[in-house]
């Protein structure tokens, strides 16, 4: 089974489309598959949902945090939704082949890197929390950016888990965690009475004695002259959307109001909608596994159709076969390198499971397994970087010929378009060195797999080199071209 994680970074921009797109592009550049982008001007917030392998998701989340920190100044930010950071919250959610404990480990890896490289204080929450009181996101975010700015560094209870014990002057702080699937469910009332909204939200949420596994807050929708009860269903099986609507309607009626419309923010499990339909229709003797067409089709596919990896392989081949310039050879090189690392990981992993393994070999093999996994994540990102580098060059070329900056931008983009595949070649050579070290230690049963892994990594370096060379001819700075060529030849010599 492929390992799949969902990430739902919430960042504090809901009005500037260019900034939102820049953050989304940052996630894409790491190889993440974007599922949903939802912005809200009143909340001044964007909820971004994407999936990928664990390694890709960690890299994508880091790039999101970095880009949001570059573009968003919380000192200038005003919105209805509570926030303490430019990127405010980053949850990891298990989808397939990973556990909640795996996601907690990913959260810690990301948190450490954000704190170290971006100098942003990071708080671990929910299933990744290091302190019991930080399991609740609301407690972590209490006081928001303005309040935290006054307390961090003075109040020991607000010391972050990672990063400096001081607020980032513009990006604030971020909560990083692991959680299970939730439902973000908003109820819009036909009233602008915030006093009524506050009472309804308080009595609806679990902390106010209301429904279990429900968080709730009243929000003023000034442009619509409405009050919104924004809820989070942390366990939609305990408190379903049907139950939340019924209880909110009952509480609203006490104030002479009604639930006019509802909203679902971001993605939700299909099961939550099915449960709502079943509860609303009062169906008898209905089996969703058997009587819902899509469920039956998926069941047939699971037993007799192609598996996930074959579908993914076809998707890559199809993307390469179309007449678009990207993805091209550079991306293909990175994908080949990722395949080589994955195959090497498999061979090493099987060896590590063997009862006949010499204990003296274990430490080296474990290091190789971890290193190949790290390289694989880098190649996932480089595949996207290569396509993006080409697109940047084409954008520079498309500038008007009388633009004074056109030539300079083209040269800069061309140099970058050579640097990216050079990095792929260098990383391929480094990964190949790891595989060569591990090969003699691997079991005889996986020798062919280990050899294939090394062939793929060497081929990746050679393919990446072709993409470096084709760009060298257009670089007008002879010193820069010689430097790139020298680094390339050194890299290829290491692969011989």
C-alpha positions as CSV (number, residue, x, y, z in Angstrom):
1,X,0.0,0.0,0.0
2,X,1.3,3.5,-0.8
3,X,1.9,5.8,2.1
4,X,-0.3,8.9,1.9
5,X,-0.7,11.8,4.3
6,X,-3.1,14.8,4.0
7,X,-2.0,18.2,5.2
8,X,-4.3,21.2,5.7
9,X,-2.2,24.3,6.3
10,X,-4.3,27.4,7.3
11,X,-2.6,30.7,6.5
12,X,-3.7,34.2,7.2
13,X,-4.6,35.5,3.7
14,X,-8.1,35.4,2.3
15,X,-8.2,38.5,0.1
16,X,-5.1,38.8,-2.1
17,X,-5.4,36.2,-4.8
18,X,-1.8,36.6,-5.9
19,X,-0.5,35.9,-2.4
20,X,-2.7,32.9,-2.0
21,X,-1.6,31.5,-5.3
22,X,2.1,32.0,-4.4
23,X,1.6,29.9,-1.2
24,X,-0.3,27.2,-3.2
25,X,2.5,27.2,-5.8
26,X,5.0,26.7,-3.0
27,X,3.2,23.5,-1.9
28,X,3.0,22.3,-5.6
29,X,6.7,22.9,-6.1
30,X,7.5,20.2,-3.5
31,X,5.4,17.7,-5.4
32,X,2.2,17.8,-3.3
33,X,-1.1,17.1,-5.0
34,X,-3.4,20.0,-4.3
35,X,-6.9,18.9,-3.3
36,X,-8.6,22.1,-2.3
37,X,-8.0,25.9,-1.8
38,X,-10.7,27.7,0.1
39,X,-10.5,31.4,1.0
40,X,-12.7,33.6,3.1
41,X,-12.5,37.4,3.0
42,X,-14.3,37.9,6.3
43,X,-12.1,35.3,8.1
44,X,-9.1,36.7,6.0
45,X,-7.8,33.1,5.9
46,X,-7.1,30.4,3.4
47,X,-7.5,26.7,4.1
48,X,-5.2,24.7,1.7
49,X,-5.6,20.9,1.5
50,X,-3.1,18.6,-0.2
51,X,-1.8,15.0,-0.1
52,X,1.5,13.3,-0.8
53,X,4.0,10.9,0.6
54,X,5.1,11.7,4.2
55,X,8.4,13.1,2.9
56,X,6.7,15.2,0.2
57,X,4.2,16.6,2.7
58,X,6.9,17.7,5.2
59,X,8.8,19.5,2.4
60,X,5.6,21.1,1.0
61,X,4.5,22.3,4.5
62,X,7.9,23.8,5.1
63,X,7.7,25.7,1.7
64,X,4.2,26.9,2.6
65,X,5.5,28.2,6.0
66,X,8.4,29.9,4.3
67,X,6.4,31.6,1.6
68,X,3.6,32.7,3.9
69,X,6.2,34.2,6.2
70,X,7.7,36.1,3.4
71,X,4.3,37.5,2.1
72,X,2.2,38.1,5.2
73,X,2.7,40.7,7.9
74,X,0.4,39.9,10.9
75,X,0.8,43.5,12.1
76,X,-1.3,44.5,9.1
77,X,-3.7,41.6,9.3
78,X,-7.3,41.9,10.5
79,X,-9.9,39.1,10.2
80,X,-12.7,37.4,12.1
81,X,-10.9,34.1,12.5
82,X,-8.4,33.7,15.4
83,X,-4.8,33.5,14.3
84,X,-1.3,33.7,15.7
85,X,0.8,33.2,12.6
86,X,1.2,33.9,8.9
87,X,0.8,30.2,8.5
88,X,-1.3,29.6,11.5
89,X,-1.8,25.9,11.9
90,X,-0.4,22.9,10.0
91,X,-2.0,19.5,10.8
92,X,-0.8,16.1,9.4
93,X,-3.6,13.6,8.9
94,X,-3.2,9.9,8.2
95,X,-4.8,8.7,4.9
96,X,-3.3,5.4,3.9
97,X,-0.4,3.3,5.1
98,X,0.5,5.7,8.0
99,X,-0.6,5.9,11.6
100,X,-1.5,8.9,13.8
101,X,1.8,8.2,15.5
102,X,3.6,8.5,12.2
103,X,1.9,11.9,11.6
104,X,3.0,13.1,15.1
105,X,6.6,12.2,14.2
106,X,6.3,14.2,10.9
107,X,4.9,17.1,12.8
108,X,7.9,17.1,15.1
109,X,10.3,16.9,12.1
110,X,8.6,19.9,10.4
111,X,8.4,21.9,13.7
112,X,12.1,21.5,14.3
113,X,13.0,22.7,10.8
114,X,10.6,25.7,10.9
115,X,12.0,26.8,14.2
116,X,15.6,26.3,13.1
117,X,15.6,27.7,9.6
118,X,12.8,30.3,9.7
119,X,13.2,31.5,13.3
120,X,9.5,31.1,13.9
121,X,8.3,29.7,17.3
122,X,6.4,26.5,16.9
123,X,3.9,24.8,19.2
124,X,3.0,21.2,18.8
125,X,-0.7,20.4,19.3
126,X,-3.3,17.7,19.3
127,X,-1.7,14.2,18.9
128,X,1.8,15.7,18.6
129,X,1.5,17.8,21.7
130,X,4.4,17.5,24.2
131,X,2.3,19.0,27.0
132,X,-1.2,17.9,27.9
133,X,-2.6,21.4,27.9
134,X,-1.5,21.9,24.3
135,X,-3.7,19.1,22.9
136,X,-6.4,21.8,22.5
137,X,-5.6,24.2,19.6
138,X,-7.7,26.9,21.1
139,X,-5.5,26.9,24.2
140,X,-2.3,27.0,22.1
141,X,-3.7,30.0,20.1
142,X,-5.1,31.9,23.1
143,X,-4.5,35.6,22.9
144,X,-3.7,35.3,19.2
145,X,-0.7,37.1,17.7
146,X,-1.1,40.3,19.7
147,X,-1.4,38.5,23.1
148,X,1.3,36.0,22.4
149,X,3.7,38.8,21.4
150,X,3.4,40.2,25.0
151,X,3.8,36.9,26.8
152,X,6.3,34.8,24.9
153,X,9.7,35.1,26.5
154,X,8.2,36.2,29.8
155,X,5.6,33.5,30.6
156,X,7.2,30.0,30.8
157,X,3.9,28.4,29.9
158,X,4.1,30.1,26.5
159,X,7.6,28.8,25.7
160,X,7.5,27.2,22.2
161,X,8.4,23.5,21.6
162,X,10.8,24.5,18.8
163,X,12.3,27.8,17.6
164,X,13.2,30.9,19.4
165,X,11.4,31.9,22.7
166,X,10.3,35.2,21.0
167,X,7.7,36.1,18.5
168,X,8.6,36.5,14.8
169,X,8.0,40.2,14.2
170,X,5.8,39.6,11.1
171,X,5.1,35.9,10.8
172,X,4.1,35.4,14.4
173,X,4.1,31.7,15.5
174,X,2.7,28.5,14.2
175,X,0.9,25.4,15.6
176,X,2.0,22.1,14.0
177,X,0.2,18.9,14.9
178,X,-1.3,15.6,14.0
179,X,-5.0,14.8,14.0
180,X,-7.6,12.6,12.6
181,X,-10.1,13.6,10.0
182,X,-12.4,16.5,11.1
183,X,-15.3,18.4,9.6
184,X,-15.2,22.2,9.5
185,X,-18.9,23.0,9.5
186,X,-20.3,26.5,9.6
187,X,-23.9,27.5,10.2
188,X,-25.1,31.0,9.0
189,X,-28.0,32.5,11.0
190,X,-30.6,34.8,9.7
191,X,-29.6,37.4,12.3
192,X,-26.9,39.9,13.0
193,X,-27.2,39.7,16.7
194,X,-23.8,38.8,18.0
195,X,-25.0,38.5,21.6
196,X,-27.4,35.7,20.4
197,X,-24.5,34.2,18.4
198,X,-22.2,34.1,21.4
199,X,-24.8,32.4,23.5
200,X,-25.6,29.8,20.8
201,X,-21.9,29.0,20.2
202,X,-21.1,28.7,23.9
203,X,-24.0,26.3,24.5
204,X,-23.4,24.3,21.3
205,X,-19.7,23.5,21.9
206,X,-18.4,20.8,24.2
207,X,-16.5,23.1,26.5
208,X,-19.8,25.0,27.2
209,X,-21.6,21.8,28.1
210,X,-23.0,21.2,24.7
211,X,-22.4,18.5,22.1
212,X,-19.3,16.3,22.6
213,X,-16.4,16.5,20.2
214,X,-17.6,19.9,18.9
215,X,-15.8,23.2,19.0
216,X,-17.7,26.4,18.2
217,X,-17.2,30.1,17.9
218,X,-19.5,33.0,16.8
219,X,-18.2,35.1,13.9
220,X,-19.6,38.3,12.5
221,X,-20.1,38.3,8.7
222,X,-20.3,42.1,8.4
223,X,-20.7,42.2,4.7
224,X,-23.7,39.8,4.8
225,X,-25.1,41.2,8.1
226,X,-25.2,37.8,9.5
227,X,-23.8,35.8,12.4
228,X,-22.0,32.6,11.7
229,X,-21.5,29.8,14.2
230,X,-18.2,28.3,13.0
231,X,-17.8,24.7,14.3
232,X,-15.2,22.0,14.1
233,X,-16.5,18.4,14.5
234,X,-13.4,16.7,15.9
235,X,-15.3,13.3,15.8
236,X,-18.1,13.4,13.3
237,X,-19.3,10.0,14.4
238,X,-19.9,11.2,17.9
239,X,-21.6,14.4,16.9
240,X,-22.7,14.3,13.3
241,X,-23.6,17.3,11.1
242,X,-27.3,16.3,11.4
243,X,-27.0,16.5,15.2
244,X,-25.2,19.9,15.1
245,X,-27.8,21.4,12.8
246,X,-30.6,20.2,15.0
247,X,-29.1,21.5,18.2
248,X,-28.0,24.8,16.6
249,X,-31.6,25.3,15.2
250,X,-33.0,24.6,18.7
251,X,-30.7,27.1,20.3
252,X,-31.3,29.7,17.6
253,X,-35.1,29.4,18.0
254,X,-34.7,30.5,21.6
255,X,-33.5,33.8,20.2
256,X,-36.1,34.0,17.4
257,X,-33.5,33.1,14.7
258,X,-33.0,30.3,12.3
259,X,-30.1,28.5,10.5
260,X,-30.4,30.0,7.1
261,X,-27.5,28.2,5.3
262,X,-24.5,26.0,6.1
263,X,-21.0,25.7,4.7
264,X,-18.4,23.0,4.7
265,X,-14.8,24.4,4.7
266,X,-12.2,22.3,3.0
267,X,-12.6,18.6,2.5
268,X,-14.5,16.0,4.5
269,X,-14.8,12.2,4.5
270,X,-17.6,10.9,2.3
271,X,-18.8,8.9,5.3
272,X,-19.8,12.1,7.0
273,X,-22.1,13.1,4.1
274,X,-23.5,9.5,3.9
275,X,-24.2,9.6,7.6
276,X,-26.0,12.9,7.2
277,X,-28.1,11.5,4.4
278,X,-29.0,8.4,6.3
279,X,-30.0,10.3,9.4
280,X,-32.1,12.8,7.4
281,X,-33.9,10.2,5.2
282,X,-34.5,7.8,8.1
283,X,-33.7,4.9,5.9
284,X,-34.4,1.3,7.0
285,X,-32.3,-1.7,6.1
286,X,-29.8,0.3,4.0
287,X,-26.3,-0.9,3.6
288,X,-24.0,1.8,2.2
289,X,-21.3,-0.6,1.4
290,X,-23.6,-2.6,-0.9
291,X,-26.2,0.0,-2.1
292,X,-24.0,3.0,-2.9
293,X,-22.8,2.6,-6.5
294,X,-19.4,4.2,-6.0
295,X,-18.7,2.0,-3.0
296,X,-19.5,-1.1,-5.1
297,X,-17.3,0.1,-8.0
298,X,-14.4,0.8,-5.6
299,X,-14.8,-2.7,-4.1
300,X,-14.6,-4.3,-7.5
301,X,-11.6,-2.2,-8.4
302,X,-9.9,-3.1,-5.2
303,X,-10.2,-6.8,-5.9
304,X,-9.8,-6.9,-9.7
305,X,-8.5,-3.6,-10.9
306,X,-5.0,-2.2,-11.0
307,X,-3.3,-1.1,-7.8
308,X,-2.4,2.4,-6.8
309,X,1.3,2.2,-7.9
310,X,0.3,1.1,-11.5
311,X,-2.1,4.0,-11.8
312,X,0.6,6.4,-10.6
313,X,3.0,4.9,-13.1
314,X,0.6,5.4,-15.9
315,X,-0.1,9.0,-14.8
316,X,3.7,9.8,-14.9
317,X,4.1,8.3,-18.3
318,X,1.0,10.1,-19.6
319,X,2.3,13.4,-18.2
320,X,5.6,12.9,-20.0
321,X,3.9,11.8,-23.3
322,X,1.8,14.8,-23.9
323,X,2.9,17.7,-26.0
324,X,3.4,20.2,-23.1
325,X,7.0,21.1,-22.6
326,X,6.8,20.2,-18.9
327,X,7.3,17.8,-17.3
328,X,10.4,17.0,-19.4
329,X,13.7,15.3,-19.2
330,X,14.8,17.0,-16.0
331,X,11.6,16.0,-14.2
332,X,11.9,12.5,-15.6
333,X,15.5,12.3,-14.2
334,X,14.3,13.2,-10.7
335,X,11.4,10.7,-10.9
336,X,13.9,8.0,-12.0
337,X,16.1,8.9,-9.1
338,X,13.2,8.7,-6.7
339,X,12.3,5.3,-8.1
340,X,15.9,4.2,-7.6
341,X,15.8,5.4,-3.9
342,X,12.5,3.6,-3.4
343,X,13.7,0.4,-4.8
344,X,16.9,0.6,-2.7
345,X,14.8,1.2,0.4
346,X,12.8,-1.8,-0.4
347,X,15.9,-4.0,-0.8
348,X,17.5,-2.7,2.4
349,X,14.2,-2.9,4.3
350,X,13.7,-6.6,3.3
351,X,17.3,-7.3,4.4
352,X,16.7,-5.6,7.8
353,X,13.6,-7.9,8.4
354,X,15.6,-11.0,7.8
355,X,16.2,-13.2,10.9
356,X,19.5,-14.3,9.4
357,X,20.9,-10.7,9.3
358,X,24.3,-10.3,10.8
359,X,23.8,-7.8,13.7
360,X,27.0,-6.1,12.8
361,X,25.5,-5.0,9.4
362,X,22.3,-3.5,10.9
363,X,23.6,0.0,11.8
364,X,24.9,0.7,8.3
365,X,21.8,-0.7,6.7
366,X,19.5,1.4,8.9
367,X,21.5,4.5,8.0
368,X,21.3,3.6,4.3
369,X,17.5,3.1,4.6
370,X,17.0,6.4,6.3
371,X,19.3,8.2,3.8
372,X,17.6,6.8,0.8
373,X,14.2,7.9,2.2
374,X,15.6,11.4,2.6
375,X,17.0,11.5,-0.9
376,X,13.6,10.2,-2.3
377,X,11.8,13.2,-0.7
378,X,14.3,15.6,-2.3
379,X,13.8,14.0,-5.7
380,X,10.1,14.4,-5.4
381,X,10.6,18.1,-4.8
382,X,13.2,18.4,-7.6
383,X,10.8,16.9,-10.2
384,X,8.5,19.9,-9.5
385,X,11.4,22.4,-9.3
386,X,12.6,21.4,-12.8
387,X,9.3,22.0,-14.4
388,X,8.9,25.3,-12.5
389,X,12.4,26.4,-13.7
390,X,11.5,25.9,-17.3
391,X,8.2,27.8,-16.8
392,X,10.2,30.7,-15.3
393,X,12.5,30.8,-18.3
394,X,9.5,30.8,-20.7
395,X,7.9,33.6,-18.7
396,X,11.1,35.7,-19.0
397,X,11.2,35.0,-22.7
398,X,7.6,36.2,-23.1
399,X,8.4,39.6,-21.8
400,X,8.2,42.4,-24.4
401,X,11.5,42.7,-26.4
402,X,11.8,46.4,-25.4
403,X,11.6,45.6,-21.7
404,X,15.0,46.7,-20.3
405,X,15.0,43.8,-17.8
406,X,14.2,41.1,-20.3
407,X,17.8,40.0,-21.1
408,X,18.9,40.0,-17.5
409,X,15.8,38.0,-16.4
410,X,16.3,35.5,-19.2
411,X,19.9,34.9,-18.2
412,X,19.0,34.5,-14.5
413,X,16.2,32.0,-15.4
414,X,18.5,30.1,-17.8
415,X,21.2,29.8,-15.1
416,X,18.5,28.6,-12.7
417,X,17.3,26.1,-15.3
418,X,20.8,24.6,-15.4
419,X,21.3,24.7,-11.6
420,X,18.1,22.6,-10.9
421,X,19.1,19.5,-13.0
422,X,22.7,19.9,-11.8
423,X,21.3,19.5,-8.3
424,X,19.4,16.4,-9.4
425,X,22.6,15.0,-10.8
426,X,24.5,15.7,-7.7
427,X,21.9,14.2,-5.4
428,X,21.7,11.2,-7.7
429,X,25.4,10.7,-7.3
430,X,25.2,11.0,-3.6
431,X,22.3,8.6,-3.4
432,X,24.2,6.2,-5.7
433,X,27.1,6.3,-3.2
434,X,24.7,5.2,-0.4
435,X,23.3,2.4,-2.5
436,X,26.8,1.2,-3.5
437,X,27.7,1.1,0.2
438,X,24.6,-0.8,1.1
439,X,24.6,-3.3,-1.8
440,X,27.3,-5.7,-0.4
441,X,25.4,-5.8,2.9
442,X,22.0,-6.5,1.3
443,X,20.6,-10.0,1.2
444,X,21.2,-12.2,-1.9
445,X,17.5,-12.4,-2.6
446,X,17.3,-8.7,-3.2
447,X,20.6,-8.3,-5.1
448,X,18.9,-7.7,-8.4
449,X,16.6,-5.1,-6.9
450,X,19.7,-3.3,-5.4
451,X,21.4,-3.4,-8.8
452,X,18.3,-2.0,-10.5
453,X,18.3,0.8,-7.9
454,X,21.9,1.7,-8.7
455,X,21.2,1.6,-12.5
456,X,18.2,4.0,-12.1
457,X,20.3,6.4,-10.0
458,X,23.1,6.4,-12.5
459,X,20.6,6.9,-15.4
460,X,19.0,9.8,-13.5
461,X,22.4,11.5,-13.2
462,X,23.1,11.1,-16.9
463,X,19.6,12.3,-17.9
464,X,19.9,15.3,-15.6
465,X,23.3,16.1,-17.1
466,X,21.7,16.4,-20.6
467,X,19.4,19.1,-19.2
468,X,22.3,21.0,-17.7
469,X,24.3,20.9,-20.9
470,X,21.5,22.1,-23.1
471,X,21.2,25.2,-21.0
472,X,24.9,25.9,-20.8
473,X,25.0,27.0,-24.4
474,X,22.7,29.9,-23.7
475,X,24.5,31.3,-20.6
476,X,26.6,34.3,-21.7
477,X,28.7,34.6,-18.6
478,X,31.7,32.3,-19.5
479,X,32.8,32.1,-15.8
480,X,29.3,30.9,-14.7
481,X,29.1,28.4,-17.6
482,X,32.6,27.0,-16.8
483,X,31.7,26.6,-13.1
484,X,28.5,24.7,-13.9
485,X,30.3,22.5,-16.4
486,X,33.1,21.8,-13.9
487,X,30.6,20.8,-11.2
488,X,28.8,18.6,-13.6
489,X,31.9,16.7,-14.8
490,X,32.9,16.1,-11.1
491,X,29.5,14.7,-10.4
492,X,29.5,12.4,-13.4
493,X,33.0,11.2,-12.5
494,X,31.6,10.1,-9.1
495,X,28.9,8.0,-10.9
496,X,31.4,6.1,-13.1
